[in-house]
Amino acid sequence: MAELLILIYDSIIYLVILAWTLFYLVFSFSSQLPWASCGNTWNTDQCVDFTSLNHTANWTSKITTTSAATEFWERRVLAISGGIDEVGSVRWELMLCLLACWAVCYFCIWKGIRYSGKVVYFTATFPYLMLLVLLVRGLTLPGAWEGVQFYLYPDPVRLADPQVWMEAGTQVFFSYCVGRGSQTVLGSFNKYNNNCYMDSFWLCLLNGCTSFVAGFAVFSVLGFMAQKQGVSVAMVAESGPGLAFIAFPQAAAMMPFPQLWTVCFFFMLLLLGIDTQFVIMEGVITSFIDLFPVTLRRPRYREGFVLLFCLSCFLIQLTLITEGGIFVFQLIDYYGCSGACVLFVAVFESLAVGWIFGADHMEDAIKDMTAQRPCIGACGKYLNSFILHMVDYKPLKFNRWYMYPDWAYALGWAMALSSILLVPLWGIGKICVGTGSLRQRLAVLCHPDDELPLTRQGNRQNTEMETFKI
């Protein structure tokens, strides 16, 4: 239940990123990229055009200036207000992009895993071609080696900062769906004898290698941009949305044929984002269908439920595409679906498997399915990460300067606790509805079924039973 709630938070914020991506993709077909010049209605007197060498020289001497790409992102796309308490109006262009993204996701997933699995063959493989094109282009740019050096040689001082490791851990948790339940949901569609052990190995290897190679594509472009501006790579490197929506568009505007590279980049991001949204939505939809199988497995009921879920998320997301929506977006991202809540769920998931269900029992089940016995160790690192996160907790800031009001921080922790408290509350509820003494109830709840995990009846008994490869 906690993982399901985290997935719902993920689903709410992730489509907003796709809406931003689609917005940029549409503008990438313009004859003049709007983030490459300062002569637009949304630009200020402090705007700097990096396509001009004279302006680049001025940029290095003025702290108060901002780039054209930054002003396009903050003033044209988001139209950022003064804070979370200044909501403002809905950005109708972003609303149309958001609606288009939901329409694509709905018609790709409404028939279930059998249909969306076929779509994934394209959306999961074509981005590799785009990545290869951007990698070759990036490595052939002047200044690329400086960016690669910055990428490969870490700063020992920053490695001693716990916050760096927490940020890295959060990214890995999201990338591998740890503490979210998506892998469990997708794995339930596999045949009983599917080699999940090797699938896990290849998933981790492919995921890690893809991220490593993508780093070369990104930092080679950042090195090129740093050389053009006459500054260090550290000064142009952005984190979070700034990397995709400020740094790379700004660098692409300095290249020959900038429209080509921005179209390749944002089309790749769009396909990767749709892939991720498929997984998030399938985790939510399948979980609800398993909770209410009699109702939701009737003909046409699944399609209706998926439509209801999409419309509900769309209405909630309207608050995220207002002029103050970016503040709400980061609040949900920071508290609702990362950090303490995910680490807490991972800790108790590990405890449940390792100490209640039993690591030996899990190894026996996997051996029965795959004919090879894995080695499952205790996942104490999740507990260490959770403790470290709570000890080194820092309140959320927007753009390193905006401090949220107290009520916003309270709302953020309420979102985090909404999933965290489900774990003890659900356990207490199970104990209360049990029979016998307290010791007997705990013994029953903590004793796994010795037959069910080792039978060959673990597949879903419905028409969608087939292997889903990602």
Disulfide bonds with the S-S distance in Angstrom:
Cys38-Cys47 2.03
